[in-house]
Amino acid sequence: MTACMACRFEIDVPHQQFPLECGHFLHKTCTNPLKRDYNMCFLCSHKLSLNDRLKIRQLEYFDDPTHATCFYCHFPIDVPHQQFYLQCGHVMHFMCAVMWKRNYGQCFECGKKPTAKDIDNVANIELLKTAK
C-alpha cells in the first residue's frame, strides 16, 4: 500500500489513489484541500502541474447522493469506517480531519469551534496512523 503525501494515511481503497505527476500519491479526497490550501506536493515541494490541477478539477464535480458528504473535501464518504463526526453533528473523512485540524479548526458548515472531545478524537486518529 502507498501512503498519502497529504494526510500520511495509507491509501487502502484502490479507487481512492490519485497519482501526481511528481510520482507521489494522494487520496482522491485529499486532492481538493491540497489544491485549495497548498498547491504543491508535501514530500518533494513540486508544484502541482496544470495536468494535476485539471484532473483534480474534474474530480470536484463528482457527487454521490447515497453517501454522506465530507464538509472539508466535498467528496462522498463511501467507506463507512472513514466517517469522522464532530460534536456539532457534521461529518468528514478521517484523513480530512487531520488536515482540517492543522489548517482551520472550525466546522465549515456551522462555524462552531471543535470541542475538547473533537480535538482528542483527531489526536487518536493521528496516533492510529503512527502506530502502523
DSSP file (Angstrom, degrees, kcal/mol; ACC not computed):
  #  RESIDUE AA STRUCTURE BP1 BP2  ACC     N-H-->O    O-->H-N    N-H-->O    O-->H-N    TCO  KAPPA ALPHA  PHI   PSI    X-CA   Y-CA   Z-CA
    1    1 A M              0   0    0      0, 0.0     2,-0.4     0, 0.0    11,-0.1   0.000 360.0 360.0 360.0 156.2    0.0    0.0    0.0
    2    2 A T        -     0   0    0      9,-0.5     9,-3.4    24,-0.0     2,-0.3  -0.863 360.0-127.5-111.6 142.0    1.0    3.6   -0.6
    3    3 A A  B     -A   10   0A   0     -2,-0.4    22,-0.4     7,-0.3     2,-0.3  -0.667  25.7-114.2 -88.5 144.8    0.8    6.4    1.9
    4    4 A C     >  -     0   0    0      5,-3.1     4,-1.6    -2,-0.3    22,-0.2  -0.613  17.1-143.4 -74.5 131.0   -1.0    9.7    1.0
    5    5 A M  T  4 S+     0   0    0     20,-2.7    21,-0.1    -2,-0.3    -1,-0.1   0.698  95.1  47.0 -72.2 -16.9    1.5   12.5    0.9
    6    6 A A  T  4 S+     0   0    0     19,-0.2    -1,-0.2     3,-0.1    20,-0.1   0.932 129.1  15.7 -88.8 -53.7   -1.0   15.0    2.4
    7    7 A C  T  4 S-     0   0    0      2,-0.2    -2,-0.2    20,-0.0     3,-0.1   0.613  91.7-133.2 -98.8 -13.1   -2.6   13.2    5.3
    8    8 A R     <  +     0   0    0     -4,-1.6     2,-0.2     1,-0.3    -3,-0.1   0.480  60.4 132.6  72.9   6.4    0.1   10.4    5.7
    9    9 A F        -     0   0    0      1,-0.1    -5,-3.1    -6,-0.1    -1,-0.3  -0.556  67.0 -98.6 -81.0 152.8   -2.6    7.7    6.0
   10   10 A E  B     -A    3   0A   0     -7,-0.3     2,-1.3    -2,-0.2    -7,-0.3  -0.444  29.3-125.2 -65.1 143.1   -2.2    4.5    3.9
   11   11 A I        +     0   0    0     -9,-3.4    -9,-0.5     1,-0.2    -1,-0.1  -0.744  42.8 165.7 -90.9  90.1   -4.4    4.6    0.7
   12   12 A D        +     0   0    0     -2,-1.3    -1,-0.2     1,-0.1     3,-0.1   0.461  55.5  70.0 -91.9  -2.5   -6.2    1.3    1.5
   13   13 A V  S >  S-     0   0    0      1,-0.1     3,-2.7    -3,-0.1     4,-0.4  -0.944  74.2-150.2-115.8 108.6   -9.0    1.7   -1.0
   14   14 A P  G >  S+     0   0    0      0, 0.0     3,-1.6     0, 0.0    -1,-0.1   0.817  93.8  56.3 -51.3 -39.5   -7.6    1.3   -4.6
   15   15 A H  G 3  S+     0   0    0      1,-0.3    -3,-0.0    -3,-0.1    13,-0.0   0.585  99.7  63.4 -72.8  -4.9  -10.1    3.6   -6.3
   16   16 A Q  G <  S+     0   0    0     -3,-2.7    12,-2.4    11,-0.1     2,-0.3   0.576  76.9 109.9 -88.6 -10.8   -9.1    6.4   -3.8
   17   17 A Q  E <   -B   27   0B   0     -3,-1.6    10,-0.2    -4,-0.4     8,-0.0  -0.505  45.3-175.0 -74.7 126.9   -5.5    6.5   -5.1
   18   18 A F  E     -B   26   0B   0      8,-2.9     8,-2.2    -2,-0.3     2,-0.3  -0.956  13.5-148.2-123.1 110.3   -4.7    9.7   -7.1
   19   19 A P  E     -B   25   0B   0      0, 0.0     2,-0.3     0, 0.0     6,-0.2  -0.594   6.7-149.5 -81.3 136.7   -1.2    9.8   -8.7
   20   20 A L    >   -     0   0    0      4,-3.0     3,-1.8    -2,-0.3    28,-0.0  -0.673  26.7-114.3 -95.0 158.4    0.5   13.2   -9.1
   21   21 A E  T 3  S+     0   0    0      1,-0.3    -1,-0.1    -2,-0.3    27,-0.0   0.764 114.5  65.7 -63.8 -24.3    3.0   13.9  -11.9
   22   22 A C  T 3  S-     0   0    0     24,-0.1    -1,-0.3     2,-0.1     3,-0.1   0.598 120.7-106.6 -74.7  -8.5    5.8   14.1   -9.4
   23   23 A G  S <  S+     0   0    0     -3,-1.8     2,-0.1     1,-0.4    -2,-0.1   0.302  83.7 113.9 103.0  -8.7    5.3   10.4   -8.6
   24   24 A H        -     0   0    0     -5,-0.0    -4,-3.0   -22,-0.0    -1,-0.4  -0.445  56.2-130.1 -90.5 169.9    3.7   10.7   -5.2
   25   25 A F  E     -B   19   0B   0    -22,-0.4   -20,-2.7    -6,-0.2     2,-0.3  -0.874  17.7-172.1-126.0 153.7    0.1    9.8   -4.4
   26   26 A L  E     -B   18   0B   0     -8,-2.2    -8,-2.9    -2,-0.3     2,-0.3  -0.920  35.2-104.5-130.4 157.8   -2.9   11.3   -2.6
   27   27 A H  E >>  -B   17   0B   0     -2,-0.3     3,-1.2   -10,-0.2     4,-0.5  -0.638  36.8-122.5 -68.0 144.5   -6.3   10.0   -1.6
   28   28 A K  H >> S+     0   0    0    -12,-2.4     3,-1.1    -2,-0.3     4,-0.5   0.875 115.2  58.3 -56.8 -34.4   -8.8   11.4   -4.1
   29   29 A T  H 34 S+     0   0    0      1,-0.2    -1,-0.3   -13,-0.2     3,-0.2   0.713 101.4  54.7 -69.7 -19.2  -10.5   13.0   -1.1
   30   30 A C  H <> S+     0   0    0     -3,-1.2     4,-1.7     1,-0.2    -1,-0.2   0.531  88.2  81.4 -89.1  -6.6   -7.2   14.9   -0.2
   31   31 A T  H <X S+     0   0    0     -3,-1.1     4,-2.8    -4,-0.5     5,-0.2   0.918  87.8  51.0 -68.2 -43.5   -6.9   16.5   -3.6
   32   32 A N  H  X S+     0   0    0     -4,-0.5     4,-2.8     1,-0.2     5,-0.2   0.947 112.8  43.9 -62.7 -50.2   -9.3   19.4   -3.1
   33   33 A P  H  > S+     0   0    0      0, 0.0     4,-2.9     0, 0.0     5,-0.4   0.895 114.1  52.5 -61.0 -36.8   -7.8   20.6    0.2
   34   34 A L  H  X>S+     0   0    0     -4,-1.7     5,-3.0     2,-0.2     4,-2.6   0.952 113.5  42.1 -62.4 -48.3   -4.3   20.2   -1.2
   35   35 A K  H  <5S+     0   0    0     -4,-2.8    -1,-0.2     3,-0.2    -3,-0.2   0.907 119.1  45.6 -64.2 -41.2   -5.2   22.3   -4.3
   36   36 A R  H  <5S+     0   0    0     -4,-2.8    -2,-0.2    -5,-0.2    -1,-0.2   0.886 127.0  24.7 -70.0 -39.6   -7.1   24.8   -2.2
   37   37 A D  H  <5S+     0   0    0     -4,-2.9    -3,-0.2    -5,-0.2    -2,-0.2   0.731 137.2   7.2-103.5 -25.5   -4.6   25.2    0.6
   38   38 A Y  T  <5 -     0   0    0     -4,-2.6    -3,-0.2    -5,-0.4    -4,-0.1   0.725  60.5-157.5-129.4 -45.4   -1.1   24.3   -0.7
   39   39 A N      < +     0   0    0     -5,-3.0     9,-2.0     1,-0.2     2,-0.3   0.743  68.2  80.7  64.8  24.2   -0.9   23.7   -4.5
   40   40 A M  B    S-C   47   0C   0     -6,-0.3     2,-0.3     7,-0.3     7,-0.2  -0.989  87.0 -95.9-154.2 159.5    2.2   21.6   -4.0
   41   41 A C     >  -     0   0    0      5,-2.7     4,-1.6    -2,-0.3     5,-0.1  -0.626  25.9-148.6 -76.0 131.3    3.4   18.1   -3.1
   42   42 A F  T  4 S+     0   0    0     -2,-0.3    -1,-0.1     1,-0.2   -36,-0.1   0.770  93.0  51.9 -71.6 -25.3    4.4   18.0    0.6
   43   43 A L  T  4 S+     0   0    0      1,-0.1    -1,-0.2     3,-0.1    -2,-0.0   0.865 129.0  11.7 -83.3 -36.4    7.1   15.3    0.0
   44   44 A C  T  4 S-     0   0    0      2,-0.1    -2,-0.2     0, 0.0    -1,-0.1   0.406  91.2-124.1-123.1   1.3    9.1   16.9   -2.8
   45   45 A S     <  +     0   0    0     -4,-1.6     2,-0.3     1,-0.2    -3,-0.1   0.650  55.2 156.6  62.2  17.0    7.8   20.5   -2.9
   46   46 A H        -     0   0    0     -5,-0.1    -5,-2.7     1,-0.1    -1,-0.2  -0.593  45.6-119.2 -72.7 128.7    6.9   20.1   -6.6
   47   47 A K  B     -C   40   0C   0     -2,-0.3    -7,-0.3    -7,-0.2     2,-0.2  -0.399  35.9 -96.9 -64.6 143.7    4.2   22.5   -7.6
   48   48 A L        -     0   0    0     -9,-2.0    -1,-0.1     1,-0.1   -28,-0.0  -0.450  45.5-125.9 -61.4 131.6    1.0   20.8   -8.9
   49   49 A S     >  -     0   0    0     -2,-0.2     4,-2.6     1,-0.1     5,-0.2  -0.259  19.6-107.7 -74.5 166.5    1.2   20.7  -12.7
   50   50 A L  H  > S+     0   0    0      1,-0.2     4,-2.4     2,-0.2     5,-0.2   0.898 123.7  52.7 -59.0 -40.6   -1.5   22.1  -14.9
   51   51 A N  H  > S+     0   0    0      2,-0.2     4,-2.3     1,-0.2    -1,-0.2   0.920 108.6  49.2 -62.7 -44.9   -2.4   18.5  -15.7
   52   52 A D  H  > S+     0   0    0      1,-0.2     4,-2.3     2,-0.2    -2,-0.2   0.934 112.5  48.2 -58.1 -46.9   -2.7   17.6  -12.0
   53   53 A R  H  X S+     0   0    0     -4,-2.6     4,-2.3     1,-0.2    -2,-0.2   0.875 110.6  50.8 -64.9 -37.9   -4.9   20.6  -11.4
   54   54 A L  H  X S+     0   0    0     -4,-2.4     4,-1.8     2,-0.2    -1,-0.2   0.913 111.0  48.3 -65.7 -42.1   -7.2   19.8  -14.3
   55   55 A K  H  X S+     0   0    0     -4,-2.3     4,-1.6     1,-0.2    -2,-0.2   0.896 112.1  49.7 -64.6 -39.2   -7.7   16.2  -13.1
   56   56 A I  H  X S+     0   0    0     -4,-2.3     4,-1.5     1,-0.2    -2,-0.2   0.903 107.3  54.8 -64.4 -41.0   -8.4   17.5   -9.6
   57   57 A R  H  X S+     0   0    0     -4,-2.3     4,-0.5     1,-0.2    -1,-0.2   0.885 105.8  52.1 -61.4 -37.9  -11.0   20.0  -11.1
   58   58 A Q  H >< S+     0   0    0     -4,-1.8     3,-0.9     1,-0.2    -1,-0.2   0.881 107.3  53.3 -64.5 -36.9  -12.8   17.1  -12.8
   59   59 A L  H >< S+     0   0    0     -4,-1.6     3,-2.1     1,-0.2    -1,-0.2   0.819  94.0  71.6 -66.3 -30.6  -12.9   15.2   -9.5
   60   60 A E  H 3< S+     0   0    0     -4,-1.5    -1,-0.2     1,-0.3    -2,-0.2   0.757  94.1  54.6 -58.8 -25.3  -14.6   18.2   -7.8
   61   61 A Y  T << S+     0   0    0     -3,-0.9     2,-0.3    -4,-0.5    -1,-0.3   0.381  78.2 116.5 -94.2   5.0  -17.8   17.6   -9.7
   62   62 A F    <   +     0   0    0     -3,-2.1     2,-0.4    -4,-0.1    -3,-0.0  -0.578  42.8 179.0 -71.9 131.6  -18.1   14.0   -8.6
   63   63 A D        -     0   0    0     -2,-0.3    12,-0.1    12,-0.1    -2,-0.0  -0.997  19.6-177.0-138.7 142.2  -21.3   13.6   -6.5
   64   64 A D    >   -     0   0    0     -2,-0.4     3,-1.6     3,-0.2    13,-0.1  -0.837   6.1-170.5-140.0  98.0  -22.9   10.6   -4.8
   65   65 A P  T 3  S+     0   0    0      0, 0.0    -1,-0.1     0, 0.0     4,-0.1   0.592  80.4  71.3 -68.7  -8.6  -26.2   11.2   -3.1
   66   66 A T  T 3  S+     0   0    0      2,-0.1     2,-0.3    10,-0.0     0, 0.0   0.596  97.9  52.8 -83.0  -9.5  -26.2    7.8   -1.5
   67   67 A H  S <  S-     0   0    0     -3,-1.6    -3,-0.2     1,-0.0    11,-0.1  -0.879  93.6 -96.6-124.3 155.7  -23.3    8.6    0.9
   68   68 A A        -     0   0    0      9,-0.4     9,-3.4    -2,-0.3     2,-0.4  -0.371  42.0-126.8 -62.7 148.7  -22.7   11.4    3.5
   69   69 A T  B     -D   76   0D   0      7,-0.3    22,-0.3    -4,-0.1     2,-0.3  -0.871  14.9-122.6-105.0 133.6  -20.5   14.2    2.0
   70   70 A C     >  -     0   0    0      5,-2.7     4,-1.6    -2,-0.4    22,-0.2  -0.554  12.0-148.2 -71.4 129.2  -17.4   15.4    3.8
   71   71 A F  T  4 S+     0   0    0     20,-1.8    -1,-0.1    -2,-0.3    21,-0.1   0.663  93.5  52.4 -75.5 -13.1  -17.6   19.1    4.6
   72   72 A Y  T  4 S+     0   0    0     19,-0.2    -1,-0.2     3,-0.1    20,-0.1   0.925 127.5  13.6 -87.2 -50.5  -13.8   19.5    4.2
   73   73 A C  T  4 S-     0   0    0      2,-0.2    -2,-0.2   -41,-0.1   -41,-0.1   0.585  91.9-131.0-103.9 -12.0  -13.1   18.0    0.8
   74   74 A H     <  +     0   0    0     -4,-1.6    -3,-0.1     1,-0.3    18,-0.0   0.648  63.6 128.8  69.8  17.9  -16.8   17.8   -0.5
   75   75 A F        -     0   0    0    -46,-0.1    -5,-2.7   -12,-0.1    -1,-0.3  -0.735  67.4 -99.8 -97.3 152.1  -16.4   14.2   -1.6
   76   76 A P  B     -D   69   0D   0      0, 0.0     2,-1.2     0, 0.0    -7,-0.3  -0.398  28.5-126.1 -63.9 146.7  -18.9   11.4   -0.6
   77   77 A I        +     0   0    0     -9,-3.4    -9,-0.4     1,-0.2     6,-0.1  -0.771  40.0 167.6 -95.0  90.0  -17.7    9.3    2.3
   78   78 A D        +     0   0    0     -2,-1.2    -1,-0.2   -11,-0.1    -9,-0.0   0.456  58.7  68.6 -89.9  -1.3  -18.1    5.9    0.5
   79   79 A V  S >  S-     0   0    0      1,-0.1     3,-2.5    -3,-0.1     4,-0.2  -0.943  73.8-153.4-116.7 106.9  -16.2    3.9    3.1
   80   80 A P  G >  S+     0   0    0      0, 0.0     3,-1.7     0, 0.0    -1,-0.1   0.816  90.7  58.4 -53.8 -37.9  -18.2    3.8    6.3
   81   81 A H  G 3  S+     0   0    0      1,-0.3    13,-0.0     3,-0.0     0, 0.0   0.547  97.0  65.2 -73.1  -2.4  -15.2    3.3    8.7
   82   82 A Q  G <  S+     0   0    0     -3,-2.5    12,-1.3    11,-0.1     2,-0.4   0.355  74.5 115.2 -96.4   5.5  -13.7    6.6    7.4
   83   83 A Q  E <   -E   93   0E   0     -3,-1.7     2,-0.5    10,-0.2    10,-0.2  -0.617  44.1-171.4 -79.2 131.1  -16.5    8.7    8.8
   84   84 A F  E     -E   92   0E   0      8,-3.1     8,-2.0    -2,-0.4     2,-0.5  -0.971   8.1-157.2-123.5 114.0  -15.4   11.2   11.5
   85   85 A Y  E     -E   91   0E   0     -2,-0.5     6,-0.2     6,-0.2     2,-0.2  -0.777   5.2-145.3 -95.6 131.4  -18.3   13.0   13.3
   86   86 A L    >   -     0   0    0      4,-2.9     3,-2.0    -2,-0.5    -2,-0.0  -0.512  31.0-108.6 -82.1 160.9  -17.7   16.3   15.0
   87   87 A Q  T 3  S+     0   0    0      1,-0.3    -1,-0.1    -2,-0.2    -2,-0.0   0.762 119.0  64.6 -62.2 -24.5  -19.7   17.1   18.2
   88   88 A C  T 3  S-     0   0    0      2,-0.1    -1,-0.3    24,-0.1     3,-0.1   0.569 120.3-108.4 -76.0  -7.3  -21.7   19.6   16.2
   89   89 A G  S <  S+     0   0    0     -3,-2.0     2,-0.1     1,-0.4    -2,-0.1   0.297  78.0 125.0 101.4  -9.5  -23.0   16.7   14.0
   90   90 A H        -     0   0    0     -5,-0.1    -4,-2.9     1,-0.0    -1,-0.4  -0.472  47.5-141.3 -84.7 159.9  -21.2   17.4   10.8
   91   91 A V  E     +E   85   0E   0    -22,-0.3   -20,-1.8    -6,-0.2     2,-0.3  -0.884  23.6 164.1-127.7 149.1  -19.1   14.7    9.2
   92   92 A M  E     -E   84   0E   0     -8,-2.0    -8,-3.1    -2,-0.3     2,-0.1  -0.946  43.6 -82.5-149.5 170.9  -15.8   14.3    7.4
   93   93 A H  E  >  -E   83   0E   0     -2,-0.3     4,-1.9   -10,-0.2   -10,-0.2  -0.401  40.0-117.5 -69.8 153.2  -13.2   11.6    6.3
   94   94 A F  H  > S+     0   0    0    -12,-1.3     4,-1.4     1,-0.2     3,-0.1   0.936 116.9  48.9 -55.4 -47.2  -10.7   10.6    9.0
   95   95 A M  H  > S+     0   0    0      1,-0.2     4,-1.4     2,-0.2    -1,-0.2   0.841 109.4  51.9 -67.7 -30.9   -7.8   11.8    6.8
   96   96 A C  H  > S+     0   0    0      1,-0.2     4,-3.1     2,-0.2    -1,-0.2   0.844 102.1  61.4 -70.5 -32.3   -9.6   15.1    6.2
   97   97 A A  H  X S+     0   0    0     -4,-1.9     4,-2.3     1,-0.2    -2,-0.2   0.888 103.1  50.4 -60.6 -38.8  -10.0   15.5   10.0
   98   98 A V  H  X S+     0   0    0     -4,-1.4     4,-1.5     2,-0.2    -1,-0.2   0.931 115.1  41.4 -65.9 -45.6   -6.2   15.5   10.4
   99   99 A M  H  X S+     0   0    0     -4,-1.4     4,-1.6     2,-0.2     5,-0.2   0.875 113.2  54.8 -70.1 -36.5   -5.7   18.2    7.7
  100  100 A W  H  X>S+     0   0    0     -4,-3.1     4,-2.9     1,-0.2     5,-1.4   0.921 107.4  49.3 -61.8 -45.8   -8.7   20.2    8.9
  101  101 A K  H  <5S+     0   0    0     -4,-2.3    -1,-0.2     1,-0.2    -2,-0.2   0.902 111.5  50.0 -61.1 -40.6   -7.3   20.4   12.5
  102  102 A R  H  <5S+     0   0    0     -4,-1.5    -1,-0.2    -5,-0.2    -2,-0.2   0.816 124.2  26.4 -67.5 -31.3   -4.0   21.5   11.2
  103  103 A N  H  <5S+     0   0    0     -4,-1.6    -2,-0.2    -3,-0.2    -3,-0.2   0.784 132.5   5.5-108.2 -32.2   -5.4   24.3    9.0
  104  104 A Y  T  <5 -     0   0    0     -4,-2.9    -3,-0.2    -5,-0.2    -4,-0.1   0.763  59.0-157.2-126.7 -54.1   -8.7   25.7   10.2
  105  105 A G      < +     0   0    0     -5,-1.4     2,-0.3     1,-0.2    -4,-0.1   0.736  63.8  82.4  74.1  23.0  -10.0   24.4   13.5
  106  106 A Q  S    S-     0   0    0      7,-0.2     2,-0.3    -6,-0.2     7,-0.2  -0.986  85.4 -98.0-151.2 154.5  -13.7   25.1   12.9
  107  107 A C     >  -     0   0    0      5,-2.7     4,-1.9    -2,-0.3   -35,-0.0  -0.543  23.8-151.2 -71.3 128.8  -16.6   23.4   11.2
  108  108 A F  T  4 S+     0   0    0     -2,-0.3    -1,-0.2     1,-0.2   -36,-0.0   0.773  92.9  53.1 -70.1 -25.3  -17.1   24.9    7.7
  109  109 A E  T  4 S+     0   0    0      1,-0.1    -1,-0.2     3,-0.1    -2,-0.0   0.929 129.6   8.6 -77.8 -46.8  -20.8   24.1    7.9
  110  110 A C  T  4 S-     0   0    0      2,-0.1    -2,-0.2     0, 0.0    -1,-0.1   0.518  90.6-124.7-117.3  -7.8  -21.9   25.7   11.1
  111  111 A G     <  +     0   0    0     -4,-1.9     2,-0.1     1,-0.3    -3,-0.1   0.488  57.3 148.4  79.6   2.0  -18.8   27.7   12.2
  112  112 A K        -     0   0    0     -6,-0.1    -5,-2.7     1,-0.1    -1,-0.3  -0.454  48.7-120.7 -73.1 142.7  -18.5   26.0   15.6
  113  113 A K        -     0   0    0     -7,-0.2    -7,-0.2    -2,-0.1    -1,-0.1  -0.461  39.6 -93.4 -73.2 153.0  -15.1   25.6   17.1
  114  114 A P        -     0   0    0      0, 0.0    -1,-0.1     0, 0.0     2,-0.1  -0.401  39.3-126.5 -67.8 146.2  -14.1   22.0   17.8
  115  115 A T     >  -     0   0    0      1,-0.1     4,-2.2    -2,-0.1     5,-0.2  -0.363  28.7-101.7 -81.1 170.0  -14.8   20.7   21.3
  116  116 A A  H  > S+     0   0    0      1,-0.2     4,-2.5     2,-0.2     5,-0.2   0.871 126.5  54.8 -59.4 -36.4  -12.1   19.2   23.5
  117  117 A K  H  > S+     0   0    0      2,-0.2     4,-2.6     1,-0.2    -1,-0.2   0.902 105.7  51.2 -65.3 -41.1  -13.6   15.8   22.6
  118  118 A D  H  > S+     0   0    0      2,-0.2     4,-2.3     1,-0.2    -2,-0.2   0.939 111.4  47.8 -58.2 -47.4  -13.2   16.6   18.8
  119  119 A I  H  X S+     0   0    0     -4,-2.2     4,-2.3     1,-0.2    -2,-0.2   0.904 112.5  48.5 -63.4 -42.5   -9.6   17.5   19.3
  120  120 A D  H  X S+     0   0    0     -4,-2.5     4,-2.3     2,-0.2    -1,-0.2   0.903 110.1  52.4 -62.9 -41.0   -8.9   14.3   21.4
  121  121 A N  H  X S+     0   0    0     -4,-2.6     4,-1.7     2,-0.2    -2,-0.2   0.897 110.3  47.0 -63.9 -40.4  -10.7   12.2   18.7
  122  122 A V  H  X S+     0   0    0     -4,-2.3     4,-2.3     2,-0.2    -1,-0.2   0.910 110.4  53.2 -66.5 -41.3   -8.5   13.7   15.9
  123  123 A A  H  X S+     0   0    0     -4,-2.3     4,-1.9     1,-0.2    -2,-0.2   0.889 107.1  52.5 -60.4 -38.5   -5.4   13.2   18.1
  124  124 A N  H  X S+     0   0    0     -4,-2.3     4,-2.1     2,-0.2    -1,-0.2   0.874 107.2  51.9 -65.0 -37.2   -6.4    9.5   18.5
  125  125 A I  H  X S+     0   0    0     -4,-1.7     4,-1.9     2,-0.2    -2,-0.2   0.925 108.6  50.8 -62.6 -43.7   -6.7    9.2   14.7
  126  126 A E  H  X S+     0   0    0     -4,-2.3     4,-1.7     1,-0.2    -2,-0.2   0.863 108.5  52.3 -63.7 -35.4   -3.2   10.6   14.3
  127  127 A L  H  X S+     0   0    0     -4,-1.9     4,-1.6     2,-0.2    -1,-0.2   0.895 106.7  53.0 -66.4 -39.9   -1.9    8.0   16.9
  128  128 A L  H  X S+     0   0    0     -4,-2.1     4,-0.7     1,-0.2    -2,-0.2   0.899 107.6  52.5 -59.1 -40.4   -3.5    5.2   14.9
  129  129 A K  H >< S+     0   0    0     -4,-1.9     3,-0.6     1,-0.2    -1,-0.2   0.897 112.9  42.6 -63.7 -41.9   -1.7    6.5   11.8
  130  130 A T  H 3< S+     0   0    0     -4,-1.7    -1,-0.2     1,-0.2    -2,-0.2   0.685 103.4  67.3 -81.5 -17.2    1.7    6.4   13.5
  131  131 A A  H 3<        0   0    0     -4,-1.6    -1,-0.2     1,-0.2    -2,-0.2   0.689 360.0 360.0 -75.4 -17.8    1.1    3.1   15.3
  132  132 A K    <<        0   0    0     -4,-0.7    -1,-0.2    -3,-0.6    -2,-0.1   0.489 360.0 360.0 -73.0 360.0    1.2    1.2   11.9
